[in-house]
Amino acid sequence: MKNKYKIEVFPNLHKGYEINIEIPEYTSVCPKTGLPDFGTITIRYMPGKSCIELKSLKYYIIGYRNMGIFYENVINKILKDVVSACKPKWCIVTGDFNARGGIRTTVTAKYRIK
């Protein structure tokens, strides 16, 4: 479950605002069937000292394209990597996955500084 791309950041110059990033072209592969999975990934966060650099995020997400990974695992992995990269005040990552076999799935993972 290792992504070869890293999320890069840049210094945040402001306080008290939210960033919402929507990625409507997420793809990966079901680890059981090998069939493609498609969905929209949404990352909402309040930056601390750093913000996510979007070009690096695009490549990071593309890194999942041929990876066999379950929905639940990818959303939690993205959350972990975003938190590790930019250390936000809070972050919510949601995956809204296209229907496959008559089942539509949404997975949400959350982080908040304690």
N, C-alpha and C positions, 0 to 999 in steps of 0.2 A: 504494500500500500504506500509506496514511496513515489512522490511526485518529483520529477527532475527539475521542475521550475520553482523558483522562490518568489514570495511576495516581497516586493521592495516598498519602502516608505520614504516620505519626505517630511520635514519639520512642519508641525501645525503652529500657526501664528495666532490662532483665535481660541476662544473658550465658549462652552455652553451651546453648541449647535450639533445637529445630527447630520449624518451622511447616509444616503440610501442608494445602493448600487443594485441594479437589476441586470441579470445576465440571462437573456431568453434563449440562448443557443447552447445550453449545457448538454453534453453527450458523454456517455460511458458505456460499459458493456456489463450485462448481467453475468455474475460469476458462475451461475448455475447453468444457464442455457447458452451463453455466448451471444444472445440477441442484444441489439442496441437499445439503450435507454436514453430518453430525451426529457428535458425539463427546463424550468426556469429557476435559477438560484438568485435569492435576494439576500443581500448583506446590509444590515442596518447597524450603525454604530455611532457612538459619541467619542470622537478622538480625544486622546490624552495629548502626549507630546508629538505624536506622529500620525500621518494620514497614509492610507494605502495609495500607492502609485498605480494608476489604472492599466497602463500597458503591461506591467509585470503581472497584474491580476489576470488580464486576458490570457497571457501565456500559461499562467498557473492553472487556470480552468481548462484550457486546451490540453494540458497534461493528463487530464482524466479521460480523454477521448477513447483510448484503446485499453483502458484499465478495467479489469473485472472487479467491481466493487458494489456492495449493497448500498441502497439509498441512505439508510441510517448511518452507515459508516462514513460515507462521503460527506454528509452534512456535519457530522461531529469532527471530522478531519479538517474540513474547511474552517470551522469555528476555531479549532485549536491552532491552526496555522495563522489565521488572521490575528488572534489574540497574541500569539508569540511574536508576530512581526510588528504590530503597531501599538500593542498594550492600551487598548481603548478603555474608557470608563465603563462601558457596557457594549455588548454586541449580541445581535440576534441573526442567525443564519437560517433561512427557510429554503427548502427545496420543494417545488411544486412540480411533480413528475407526471408526464403524459400517461394516459391510460394504456395499459398493456394487459391483454387477457381479461378485459372488462373491469380492471381494478385501477383506480386513480389513487395516488399516494401523495401526501404532504408530510414532510418531516421538518420540525423546528428544534433548534438547539440554541441555548441562551448562556451568556456569560455576564457576570456583574462583579465588579470589585467588591470584596467583602469588607 
